[in-house]
Amino acid sequence: MPGARHPALVCGYRTRTDFAAHAGLGRVLGVPIASVELVDDRDYHFDLVSCPLDSRRALVAPVGLDRYGTHVRHRVVDEVVVLTGDEASMFCANAIVVGSTIVMRARTVRLGRLLEGFGFTVAVSGVGEFLKAGRRRRCLMLALDARSRRSLSTPALDARLSS
């Protein structure tokens, strides 16, 4: 994460992603990769257990990570917002952040107040039948505010893209 104490791209592995893929990704992007194991088969993507909020903060559902994974998140993120078991089961980490607005399927009063205290506006938007197809809100998103690949460039990535 940008601005993190120990910058790294944090990637999850187990059910749908092979650990060995992370080394190749790190080489292509030219960035350090911190690999964490997703310990619950229901949390088959990293965005079900973690959501960066800004350059300093991230939501983390530790129930989906092993001890090392939880340690990594605390190492690379300045301020970890730890989700309760109930918040994790409500898929609060699978949120979309656009500027200062966070769109999530559900929230608890505790989490809503905490996020609003950080200056975020929380919009709750259910995904209904889509939950049966995979639960992932980010699958429904077209990131119109995403940075261009130029702003994400690294020497290794630039060399790969120009060849």
N, C-alpha and C positions, 0 to 999 in steps of 0.2 A: 504494500500500500504506500502511496506517496506520503511523505512526511512521517512515516513510521520510524520507530527507534531502530529496527533492524529490517530494512526494506527487503521484501521478498514477495513473490507471487505464491500464494498459498493454494494448493491443489489437493483435492480429496481423491482417495482411491479405495477400491474394493469391488463392489457389485458390478458397476458398469465401466470403470476406468482402471486400467492396469497401471501399477506402480511404475513399471519400466517406461511408460509413455512420458512421464514427467521429465526425465533426463533429456529426452529429445526436444521437448517443448522448451526447456531452459536453454538448450543450445540454439534453437531457432530464434528465440526472442532475445537471447543474450542477457538473461536476468536470472538471479538465483531463485530456485524453487524450494519451497518448504512443503514437503509431502506429509499429509496427515491421513490416518486411517478412519474411514467412516464405519463405526462399529455396529450400526443397526441397519439391516438390509432395507428397511423402509426409507432410510435416508441415503438414497443411492446417488445423489448429487450434492456437491458441497453447498449449493445455494439453499438447501433445505436446513442447514445447520449454521449458516453464517451469512451475514449481509453487511457489506461496508456501508456506513451511513455518510461519512465524509472522510477527509484526509486524516482524521484523528480517532474516529469511533467506528465500532462495528457491533452488530447484534451477534451473539453466539449462543447456540443451544448446546451446552456441554454434554447433554445426554447422548448426542450423536457422535461424539468424538472420544477417542481414548485419552488417557492422561497426557501423553506426549502431544496430541493434537490440541488439547486445551492449553498446554504450556506454550506451544507455538503461537497460538492466537494472542496470548498475553504478551509474548515477546515482540510481535510485529505490529501490534495495535496499541496506540497510546492509552485508549480508554475502551475497555471491553464492557458492553452492556450484556450481562448474563441473563439469559432467558430462563424462566422457571420451566419445570416439566410440562405444566399445563400450556404455557406459551409456546413451547416447542411442539406439542401435539396439535396446536392450533395453526402451525406453520407460520409463525410470526417472522421467522428468519427469511422466509421466502417472500420478501417484500421488494418493491421497486422504489427507488429513490430518484426523484427528479427535482433538482434544486433543493429547496427546503421542505418539499412535500414527500411523505412516505405513504405509498399505497400498499395496504396489507389486507389479507382475507378477514382477519379478526384481530382484536387486541384486548388486553386486560386493562382495567382502570390503572393499575400500577404502571404498565408499560406506556400507556398513552400519556400519563402525567410526566413520566420520565422523559420521553421523547419531546413532548411539548416544552419541557424545561430546558432542553437543548436548543430550542428555537424551531423545531420541526412542526409542521402541520400533518396530522395523521388522517388519512382518508381510508375508510373501511369500505371494501368492495368485494363482495363474495364472488366466487367463480362457479358456483352451482355444479352442474353436471360435469364440468371440466375436471373436477376433483377425481372422478372415477377413471379418467384417462391418464392421470399421472400426478396430479396435485400441484404442479409447478406453475406458478403465476408468471414467471419469467418467460415461459414458452409462449405466452400470449402477447409479449411485448415487442414492439418495433422501436428501437432506441433512436429517436430522432435527435436527441441531445448528445449522442455519443461523439467522442473526439474522432477526428480523422486519423487514419493510420500514420500520417506524418507526425502528429503530435505524440503518438505512442512509439515513435521510431527509436531503434537502437542500432548501433553499427552492424550487429549480426543480422537483425531483421532487415535493415536496408540492403545488405548484400544479397540476402535471399530473394527479396522482392525485385531487385534489379537484374537478377540472372534469368 
